[in-house]
Amino acid sequence: MTGQTRSAEDLRALILRDPAAVLEDGEIMRALIAAGGGALGRNVVDLRGVLLERLEQRLHRLEHSHRSVIAAAYENLAGTHQVHRAVLALLRAQDFAAFLDAAGREMAELLALDVVRIGLETAGLKPGTPLGPAGPMHDLIVALAPGGVDAYCGGRDVLLRQGLADGGLIYGEHAHWVRSEAVMRLDLGPGRRPGMLLVAAEDPHRFSPDQGTDLLRFFGGVFELTLRRWLD
């Protein structure tokens, strides 16, 4: 057996072990198609057809990927616009009552939230006690035990989760239908205990741990600074 025959058999065995390597190599495919010269026998696979099929499959994958990227970009842009509008609603408030109304009503509507809560650590009050002013929004602010913020957030600045850690305490009568929440820790300044902003939804996929937190961090920071102003 000559070396040339041995080399040809080795090449054939290599191709049979990994035929995809040939189909993925554009230069090899062009050489094979050119060598065929259009005179392909009945028992010979038309490599041009195989190549075209693989190119079509690749095109479909690229189209699907592009659609996914465009949809995600549009969703992010829409979310950014919603957050900006919610921030403006908070900043327009002329007094503390208007701020609470903007947080509990306008902000919830703009961000498609089902319930909003502000948790403040307060010694001497039963956890879950409403702290808001009299009226429909009286339960917007709820009391937490000292250390309750870190216990609820797990020490994180922003926490996204499906399900609730202690929903009955925070959400009261709404707890039975809340399925996901975002929690933002609030630093209320020197000499004050921390607080937290909680936004929740009935949709279990509205907030989940695999989502990004950049917009929520920004919004939580604005809310924190605005709340500090009114507490001062």
LOBASE-363537 format. One record per residue (C-alpha): residue number from 0; y, z, x. Coordinates in nm, 2 decimals. Example, Ala and Ser with C-alpha at 12.3 -4.5 7.8 and 13.67 -1.06 7.14 Angstrom:
2
+-----+--------+--------+--------+
| num |      v |      w |      u |
+-----+--------+--------+--------+
|   0 |  -0.45 |   0.78 |   1.23 |
|   1 |  -0.11 |   0.71 |   1.37 |
+-----+--------+--------+--------+
***
This chain:
232
+-----+--------+--------+--------+
| num |      v |      w |      u |
+-----+--------+--------+--------+
|   0 |   0.00 |   0.00 |   0.00 |
|   1 |   0.33 |  -0.11 |   0.15 |
|   2 |   0.63 |   0.12 |   0.17 |
|   3 |   0.82 |  -0.11 |  -0.07 |
|   4 |   0.54 |  -0.07 |  -0.34 |
|   5 |   0.54 |   0.31 |  -0.28 |
|   6 |   0.91 |   0.33 |  -0.32 |
|   7 |   0.90 |   0.12 |  -0.65 |
|   8 |   0.64 |   0.35 |  -0.79 |
|   9 |   0.84 |   0.66 |  -0.70 |
|  10 |   1.14 |   0.51 |  -0.86 |
|  11 |   0.95 |   0.43 |  -1.18 |
|  12 |   0.81 |   0.79 |  -1.19 |
|  13 |   1.16 |   0.93 |  -1.15 |
|  14 |   1.30 |   0.71 |  -1.43 |
|  15 |   1.01 |   0.81 |  -1.66 |
|  16 |   1.07 |   1.18 |  -1.59 |
|  17 |   1.45 |   1.16 |  -1.66 |
|  18 |   1.54 |   0.83 |  -1.85 |
|  19 |   1.86 |   0.98 |  -1.97 |
|  20 |   1.99 |   0.98 |  -1.61 |
|  21 |   1.97 |   0.60 |  -1.62 |
|  22 |   2.13 |   0.56 |  -1.96 |
|  23 |   2.42 |   0.79 |  -1.85 |
|  24 |   2.49 |   0.59 |  -1.54 |
|  25 |   2.73 |   0.30 |  -1.63 |
|  26 |   2.68 |   0.12 |  -1.30 |
|  27 |   2.30 |   0.11 |  -1.33 |
|  28 |   2.32 |   0.00 |  -1.69 |
|  29 |   2.55 |  -0.29 |  -1.61 |
|  30 |   2.32 |  -0.40 |  -1.33 |
|  31 |   2.01 |  -0.39 |  -1.55 |
|  32 |   2.18 |  -0.58 |  -1.83 |
|  33 |   2.31 |  -0.84 |  -1.58 |
|  34 |   1.96 |  -0.88 |  -1.43 |
|  35 |   1.82 |  -0.95 |  -1.78 |
|  36 |   2.04 |  -1.26 |  -1.81 |
|  37 |   1.98 |  -1.27 |  -2.18 |
|  38 |   1.62 |  -1.38 |  -2.15 |
|  39 |   1.45 |  -1.06 |  -2.27 |
|  40 |   1.09 |  -1.09 |  -2.37 |
|  41 |   0.94 |  -0.97 |  -2.69 |
|  42 |   0.80 |  -0.65 |  -2.54 |
|  43 |   1.12 |  -0.56 |  -2.34 |
|  44 |   1.36 |  -0.31 |  -2.48 |
|  45 |   1.71 |  -0.45 |  -2.52 |
|  46 |   1.91 |  -0.21 |  -2.30 |
|  47 |   2.23 |  -0.34 |  -2.44 |
|  48 |   2.13 |  -0.21 |  -2.78 |
|  49 |   2.03 |   0.13 |  -2.64 |
|  50 |   2.36 |   0.15 |  -2.45 |
|  51 |   2.56 |   0.06 |  -2.76 |
|  52 |   2.38 |   0.33 |  -2.97 |
|  53 |   2.45 |   0.60 |  -2.71 |
|  54 |   2.82 |   0.49 |  -2.69 |
|  55 |   2.84 |   0.52 |  -3.07 |
|  56 |   2.69 |   0.87 |  -3.06 |
|  57 |   2.94 |   0.97 |  -2.79 |
|  58 |   3.22 |   0.83 |  -2.99 |
|  59 |   3.12 |   1.03 |  -3.30 |
|  60 |   3.10 |   1.35 |  -3.09 |
|  61 |   3.45 |   1.28 |  -2.95 |
|  62 |   3.59 |   1.21 |  -3.30 |
|  63 |   3.44 |   1.53 |  -3.43 |
|  64 |   3.58 |   1.73 |  -3.14 |
|  65 |   3.93 |   1.57 |  -3.18 |
|  66 |   3.93 |   1.66 |  -3.55 |
|  67 |   3.84 |   2.02 |  -3.48 |
|  68 |   4.11 |   2.05 |  -3.21 |
|  69 |   4.37 |   1.90 |  -3.45 |
|  70 |   4.27 |   2.13 |  -3.73 |
|  71 |   4.28 |   2.43 |  -3.51 |
|  72 |   4.62 |   2.33 |  -3.37 |
|  73 |   4.76 |   2.28 |  -3.73 |
|  74 |   4.62 |   2.62 |  -3.84 |
|  75 |   4.78 |   2.79 |  -3.54 |
|  76 |   5.11 |   2.63 |  -3.61 |
|  77 |   5.10 |   2.72 |  -3.97 |
|  78 |   5.01 |   3.08 |  -3.88 |
|  79 |   5.30 |   3.10 |  -3.64 |
|  80 |   5.55 |   2.98 |  -3.90 |
|  81 |   5.41 |   3.24 |  -4.15 |
|  82 |   5.45 |   3.52 |  -3.89 |
|  83 |   5.81 |   3.41 |  -3.81 |
|  84 |   5.90 |   3.41 |  -4.18 |
|  85 |   5.75 |   3.76 |  -4.22 |
|  86 |   5.95 |   3.88 |  -3.92 |
|  87 |   6.27 |   3.75 |  -4.07 |
|  88 |   6.19 |   3.93 |  -4.40 |
|  89 |   6.16 |   4.26 |  -4.21 |
|  90 |   6.48 |   4.21 |  -4.02 |
|  91 |   6.68 |   4.12 |  -4.33 |
|  92 |   6.62 |   4.47 |  -4.48 |
|  93 |   6.94 |   4.66 |  -4.52 |
|  94 |   6.78 |   5.01 |  -4.57 |
|  95 |   6.45 |   5.18 |  -4.53 |
|  96 |   6.35 |   5.13 |  -4.89 |
|  97 |   6.41 |   4.75 |  -4.85 |
|  98 |   6.21 |   4.75 |  -4.53 |
|  99 |   5.91 |   4.91 |  -4.70 |
| 100 |   5.94 |   4.67 |  -4.99 |
| 101 |   5.95 |   4.37 |  -4.75 |
| 102 |   5.65 |   4.51 |  -4.57 |
| 103 |   5.44 |   4.58 |  -4.88 |
| 104 |   5.54 |   4.28 |  -5.09 |
| 105 |   5.71 |   3.99 |  -4.91 |
| 106 |   5.52 |   4.03 |  -4.58 |
| 107 |   5.19 |   4.05 |  -4.77 |
| 108 |   5.27 |   3.74 |  -4.96 |
| 109 |   5.38 |   3.53 |  -4.66 |
| 110 |   5.07 |   3.63 |  -4.45 |
| 111 |   4.83 |   3.60 |  -4.74 |
| 112 |   4.73 |   3.97 |  -4.72 |
| 113 |   4.57 |   4.17 |  -5.00 |
| 114 |   4.69 |   4.51 |  -4.89 |
| 115 |   4.92 |   4.66 |  -4.62 |
| 116 |   4.93 |   5.02 |  -4.50 |
| 117 |   5.12 |   5.21 |  -4.24 |
| 118 |   4.94 |   5.52 |  -4.10 |
| 119 |   5.14 |   5.80 |  -3.95 |
| 120 |   5.00 |   6.11 |  -3.78 |
| 121 |   5.13 |   6.41 |  -3.95 |
| 122 |   5.02 |   6.77 |  -3.89 |
| 123 |   4.98 |   6.99 |  -4.20 |
| 124 |   4.90 |   6.72 |  -4.45 |
| 125 |   4.57 |   6.61 |  -4.58 |
| 126 |   4.47 |   6.27 |  -4.43 |
| 127 |   4.52 |   5.99 |  -4.67 |
| 128 |   4.81 |   6.16 |  -4.85 |
| 129 |   5.07 |   5.90 |  -4.95 |
| 130 |   5.40 |   5.95 |  -4.77 |
| 131 |   5.61 |   5.67 |  -4.92 |
| 132 |   5.90 |   5.72 |  -5.16 |
| 133 |   5.83 |   5.74 |  -5.53 |
| 134 |   5.76 |   5.41 |  -5.70 |
| 135 |   5.50 |   5.13 |  -5.68 |
| 136 |   5.49 |   5.14 |  -5.30 |
| 137 |   5.44 |   5.52 |  -5.28 |
| 138 |   5.10 |   5.47 |  -5.11 |
| 139 |   5.22 |   5.21 |  -4.85 |
| 140 |   5.25 |   5.50 |  -4.59 |
| 141 |   4.96 |   5.73 |  -4.56 |
| 142 |   4.92 |   6.05 |  -4.35 |
| 143 |   4.67 |   6.07 |  -4.07 |
| 144 |   4.54 |   6.37 |  -3.88 |
| 145 |   4.67 |   6.42 |  -3.52 |
| 146 |   4.46 |   6.19 |  -3.30 |
| 147 |   4.37 |   5.98 |  -3.61 |
| 148 |   4.53 |   5.66 |  -3.48 |
| 149 |   4.33 |   5.64 |  -3.16 |
| 150 |   4.02 |   5.74 |  -3.35 |
| 151 |   4.06 |   5.46 |  -3.59 |
| 152 |   4.17 |   5.20 |  -3.34 |
| 153 |   3.92 |   5.30 |  -3.07 |
| 154 |   4.21 |   5.32 |  -2.82 |
| 155 |   4.30 |   4.95 |  -2.86 |
| 156 |   4.65 |   4.81 |  -2.93 |
| 157 |   4.51 |   4.55 |  -3.17 |
| 158 |   4.18 |   4.57 |  -3.35 |
| 159 |   4.02 |   4.30 |  -3.57 |
| 160 |   3.71 |   4.38 |  -3.76 |
| 161 |   3.50 |   4.29 |  -4.06 |
| 162 |   3.42 |   4.59 |  -4.28 |
| 163 |   3.60 |   4.92 |  -4.26 |
| 164 |   3.56 |   5.22 |  -4.04 |
| 165 |   3.71 |   5.47 |  -4.30 |
| 166 |   3.85 |   5.25 |  -4.57 |
| 167 |   3.85 |   5.51 |  -4.84 |
| 168 |   4.10 |   5.73 |  -4.64 |
| 169 |   4.35 |   5.45 |  -4.56 |
| 170 |   4.32 |   5.21 |  -4.86 |
| 171 |   4.24 |   5.45 |  -5.14 |
| 172 |   4.16 |   5.27 |  -5.46 |
| 173 |   4.16 |   4.93 |  -5.28 |
| 174 |   3.89 |   5.02 |  -5.04 |
| 175 |   3.60 |   4.89 |  -5.25 |
| 176 |   3.70 |   4.53 |  -5.22 |
| 177 |   3.86 |   4.52 |  -4.87 |
| 178 |   3.62 |   4.32 |  -4.64 |
| 179 |   3.82 |   4.27 |  -4.32 |
| 180 |   4.12 |   4.42 |  -4.15 |
| 181 |   4.36 |   4.39 |  -3.86 |
| 182 |   4.50 |   4.71 |  -3.71 |
| 183 |   4.80 |   4.73 |  -3.48 |
| 184 |   4.88 |   5.05 |  -3.29 |
| 185 |   5.25 |   5.15 |  -3.31 |
| 186 |   5.44 |   5.34 |  -3.04 |
| 187 |   5.71 |   5.51 |  -3.23 |
| 188 |   5.90 |   5.64 |  -2.93 |
| 189 |   5.93 |   5.96 |  -2.72 |
| 190 |   5.86 |   6.28 |  -2.90 |
| 191 |   5.68 |   6.11 |  -3.19 |
| 192 |   5.31 |   6.07 |  -3.26 |
| 193 |   5.17 |   5.72 |  -3.27 |
| 194 |   5.13 |   5.52 |  -3.59 |
| 195 |   4.94 |   5.21 |  -3.69 |
| 196 |   5.00 |   4.90 |  -3.91 |
| 197 |   4.70 |   4.79 |  -4.11 |
| 198 |   4.67 |   4.46 |  -4.29 |
| 199 |   4.35 |   4.38 |  -4.49 |
| 200 |   4.19 |   4.11 |  -4.70 |
| 201 |   3.92 |   4.07 |  -4.95 |
| 202 |   3.80 |   3.77 |  -4.75 |
| 203 |   3.54 |   3.89 |  -4.49 |
| 204 |   3.64 |   3.60 |  -4.26 |
| 205 |   4.02 |   3.66 |  -4.27 |
| 206 |   4.00 |   3.89 |  -3.97 |
| 207 |   3.71 |   3.89 |  -3.72 |
| 208 |   3.67 |   4.01 |  -3.36 |
| 209 |   3.64 |   3.65 |  -3.22 |
| 210 |   3.99 |   3.56 |  -3.33 |
| 211 |   4.29 |   3.56 |  -3.10 |
| 212 |   4.54 |   3.84 |  -3.11 |
| 213 |   4.86 |   3.70 |  -2.96 |
| 214 |   5.04 |   3.65 |  -3.29 |
| 215 |   4.93 |   3.99 |  -3.41 |
| 216 |   5.05 |   4.16 |  -3.09 |
| 217 |   5.39 |   3.99 |  -3.13 |
| 218 |   5.41 |   4.08 |  -3.50 |
| 219 |   5.30 |   4.44 |  -3.43 |
| 220 |   5.57 |   4.47 |  -3.16 |
| 221 |   5.84 |   4.35 |  -3.39 |
| 222 |   5.72 |   4.59 |  -3.67 |
| 223 |   5.71 |   4.87 |  -3.42 |
| 224 |   6.07 |   4.82 |  -3.30 |
| 225 |   6.20 |   4.78 |  -3.66 |
| 226 |   6.02 |   5.09 |  -3.78 |
| 227 |   6.16 |   5.29 |  -3.49 |
| 228 |   6.51 |   5.19 |  -3.59 |
| 229 |   6.46 |   5.32 |  -3.94 |
| 230 |   6.30 |   5.64 |  -3.82 |
| 231 |   6.60 |   5.70 |  -3.59 |
+-----+--------+--------+--------+
***
